[in-house]
Amino acid sequence: MKKNRKLTSLKNIGSKIARRLNEAGIFSEDELRFYGAVEAHKMIKKNHPNETLPVCYYLYSFEGALCDKHWNEIGEEKKQKLKKDVEV
């Protein structure tokens, strides 16, 4: 997998999610990989505390992007772990 691609070239990352990541200081695949799906989700939540962030739209999308999979293909076990980790 080619690294340090633009966020919008990753699976599950469209322009709105890329903008939210940019607001949090994440601009590339390498930076998303550095922070990971859980921390990236927390960073966006911190910037938008009054907004409900659907886990499938952000958390699972980030994990899927890092694994080069559609967010719904990351598996139920992984989804449950991500949800647990984001609540900590």
C-alpha positions as CSV (number, residue, x, y, z in Angstrom):
1,M,0.0,0.0,0.0
2,K,1.4,3.4,-1.0
3,K,1.8,5.5,2.1
4,N,1.3,9.2,2.8
5,R,-1.5,9.5,0.3
6,K,-4.0,12.3,0.6
7,L,-6.9,11.5,2.9
8,T,-9.5,11.6,0.2
9,S,-7.6,8.9,-1.7
10,L,-8.3,6.4,1.1
11,K,-11.4,4.2,1.3
12,N,-14.2,5.7,3.3
13,I,-12.7,9.2,3.4
14,G,-14.7,11.8,1.5
15,S,-14.3,15.5,1.5
16,K,-16.4,16.1,4.7
17,I,-14.5,13.6,6.7
18,A,-11.2,14.9,5.3
19,R,-12.1,18.4,6.3
20,R,-12.9,17.2,9.9
21,L,-9.6,15.4,10.0
22,N,-7.8,18.6,8.7
23,E,-9.5,20.6,11.5
24,A,-8.0,18.2,14.0
25,G,-4.5,18.5,12.4
26,I,-4.5,15.3,10.4
27,F,-3.7,15.9,6.7
28,S,-2.3,12.6,5.3
29,E,-2.5,8.9,5.6
30,D,0.7,8.8,7.6
31,E,-0.7,11.2,10.1
32,L,-3.9,9.3,10.4
33,R,-1.9,6.1,10.9
34,F,0.2,7.8,13.6
35,Y,-2.9,8.8,15.6
36,G,-5.0,5.8,14.7
37,A,-8.8,5.5,14.3
38,V,-9.7,5.9,18.0
39,E,-7.5,9.0,18.6
40,A,-8.6,10.6,15.4
41,H,-12.3,10.1,16.4
42,K,-11.6,11.7,19.8
43,M,-9.8,14.6,18.2
44,I,-12.8,15.4,16.0
45,K,-15.2,14.9,18.9
46,K,-13.2,17.4,20.9
47,N,-13.5,20.0,18.1
48,H,-17.3,19.3,17.8
49,P,-18.4,18.5,21.3
50,N,-22.1,19.2,20.7
51,E,-22.4,17.1,17.6
52,T,-23.3,13.4,17.5
53,L,-20.6,11.6,15.6
54,P,-21.9,8.3,14.2
55,V,-19.2,5.6,14.9
56,C,-19.7,4.1,11.5
57,Y,-19.2,7.4,9.8
58,Y,-16.0,8.3,11.6
59,L,-14.5,5.7,13.8
60,Y,-15.1,2.7,11.5
61,S,-14.4,4.7,8.4
62,F,-10.9,5.6,9.8
63,E,-10.2,2.0,10.7
64,G,-11.3,0.8,7.3
65,A,-9.2,3.5,5.6
66,L,-6.1,2.3,7.5
67,C,-6.9,-1.3,6.5
68,D,-7.9,-0.5,2.9
69,K,-11.4,-1.9,3.5
70,H,-14.9,-0.6,3.4
71,W,-15.9,0.3,7.0
72,N,-18.5,-2.5,7.1
73,E,-15.9,-5.1,6.3
74,I,-13.7,-4.6,9.4
75,G,-15.6,-7.2,11.4
76,E,-17.9,-7.1,14.3
77,E,-15.2,-8.0,16.9
78,K,-13.0,-5.1,15.7
79,K,-15.9,-2.7,15.7
80,Q,-16.8,-3.6,19.3
81,K,-13.1,-3.1,20.4
82,L,-13.0,0.3,18.6
83,K,-16.3,1.4,20.3
84,K,-14.9,0.3,23.7
85,D,-11.6,2.1,23.1
86,V,-13.2,5.4,22.1
87,E,-15.2,5.5,25.3
88,V,-12.1,5.4,27.5
